[in-house]
Amino acid sequence: MALGKQIRRYRAALGLTLEQLEARTGVGVGTIAALEGRDSERSKYAARLAAGLGLSLEQLLDEAAQYPPDTCLLYTSDAADE
């Protein structure tokens, strides 16, 4: 599974900069860039990044599907706690 590739793909589709995704997730720019750059397969930040991209973790990790930004879940960390 290519988590880094997925993060980069959805961030670009949403037109977000690294800084904007950091603001949405609290995950540092350096961490996000490193995940994207080395195409990490997993990360303790995956759920936070998925939520910041408007996706569930399952959607972010699903390489077979493409979730257009306009139809992504509005998935927040509050919703994950329910």
Summary of the structure (lengths in Angstrom):
residues: 82
radius of gyration: 11.3
end to end distance: 26.9
largest distance: 32.8
contacts: 220
relative contact order: 0.21
helix: 57%
strand: 0%
